[in-house]
Amino acid sequence: MPNLGLSFYIFFCVSAFFALVLSIYPIPHAYAALRPELFCLLVVYWVINYPQYFGVTTAWLMGLFLDVVHSTVWGAHALGLAAVAYICLSSYQRIRSYSLWQQTLWVFVFVGIHQVIVNWMLGLSGYHKPTHIILVTTAVSALSWPVMVLLFRRLRRRYRLL
């Protein structure tokens, strides 16, 4: 296993911080469905690229942190992100070999699974999100995947991260 330096972990923490800030940044209610699920995208990215360091436990902790920040049912995002991380870990070598656009289709499925689990958990407490909002958010998240991957590749090369 390669030794990941401190700069790599700082990069991970900074990316998680920006995803968190963008997920709670206030936007008009009419555009709320167009906000991508950046935490889910981060989990998929880190698990696919570094499965030996980022797995189900890391995804669960990130989801629990997201639950606390969003003041939602504890465990909703944690369970959703852990399920996505588990599925990614089961097939990360195959997904990594796909082209960026084929990965985008897989990311659509992963974010959809996350959305369904979170909305199911929140539905147990009386919250209901319309299906078309879930589909729009999932599609926007999947379309954000190529941008995020290319941005992270560029940053990793520029700062000589693994």
N, C-alpha and C positions, 0 to 999 in steps of 0.2 A: 504494500500500500504506500502511495506517495505521502510525504509529509506535507501537510497543509500549513502554511505559515500564518502568522497573526494577521497579515494583510487580507488573506482570504476570508477569515472569520469576520474581520471588520467589514469587508465587502458584503458578506451575507447579512450582517446586522443592519448595515445601512440600507440594503435593498428591502429588508423586512420593515424597517422604519418608514421608508418612503411608501411602501405598499399600505402600511397602516394609516399613515397620514392621508393618503389619497382615498382610502376607503371610508374615512370619517369626515373628510373635507365637505363642508356644506355646499350643496348644489341645488338648483331649483327642483322641485318635486317632479316637474314634467320631464326632466332629464335623468332622473334617478335610475331608470331602467338601462340607460346607456353607460352606466359605470361598470367597468369590467371587474371581475372577481380576481383581484391581483394577488391576494394571499393564496388562492387555489392555483393560480398560474405559477407563483413562486414555488409552491410545494412540488408541482409537476416538474418544473425546471430543475430544481435542486436534486430531486429524487432520481430523475432520469440521468443527470450528468454526474452525480456523486452519490450513488446508492449506498456506498460503504460508510458514508458519514451522515446522510440525511435519510431517515426512514420514517416508520410509523410513529415512533415516539416523538421525534422532532415535529412532525406534522400535527400530532395531537396537542403538543405544548403550544404550537403556534395557533391552533384553533381555539384552545382554551383562552389564550391571551386575547384573541379576537372576540370571543364571547364576552369577556370582561369589559373590553373597551366599548363594544356595541351595546352593552347592557341587555343581552339576550339570555335565553335559557342556557345555563352552563352545560356545555357538552354538545351543543348543536353543531357549531362549526368544528369543534374538536373531533366529533365522530365522523363528520363529512370529510374533513381533511385526512383523517387517519384511514378511512376507507379508500380514498383516492390514492394515498401514498402506498397502501397495500397492493392495490391493483397495478400501480406503476412499478412497484418493486418486482411484481410477478412477471412483468413483460418489458422491463426497461431496455434490454438489449435489442429486442425486436423494434421497439418504438424509436430508439436511437438510430437505427439503420434506415428508417424511412426518410423521405424528403421532407422539407419544411412544411409543405402543403398537406402531405399525408399526416404529419404530426398534428397539424391544425385540426383535422377531422377527429383525431384521437382526443385532443384537448377539448373539443366540443363535447365529446362523450364524458370525459372526466369532470368537467365543470358541470355538466348536466347531472351527473351522479351526486356531486357535492350539493347542487341546488335542491335536488329532490330530497336528500337526507336532511338538510337544514330546514327546509320548509315543512317536512314531515314532523321533525322535532318541535318546531315552533308552532305547528298546527295543533299539537297536543295541548298547548297552552292557550289556544284560541286565536292565534294569528293566522291569517289567510292571505296568500299572495296569488294573484291571478296567473294562470298558466302562460298567457302571452307575455307577461313581464318576465317570467322565468326564462322563456325561450329567447327573448330579446337580449337579456343579460348574458345568457350562455353564448349566443352568437357573437355578441360584442367581445366577450372574453376570448373566444376562439380566434376571432380576427385580430385580436391584440397579441396573440402568441408570436407570429413572425416578427413583429416589431420588437417585442421584449427579447426574443432569442438573439436577434441581430445586434441589439443594443448591448446585451450582456457579453456577447462574443467580442464586440469591439472594446468594451471596458476591460474584459479579462486580458485581452492582448495588449492593450495600452499600459495597464499596470502590471503586466507579467504575472498574472495569477494563474494558477494551475488550470 
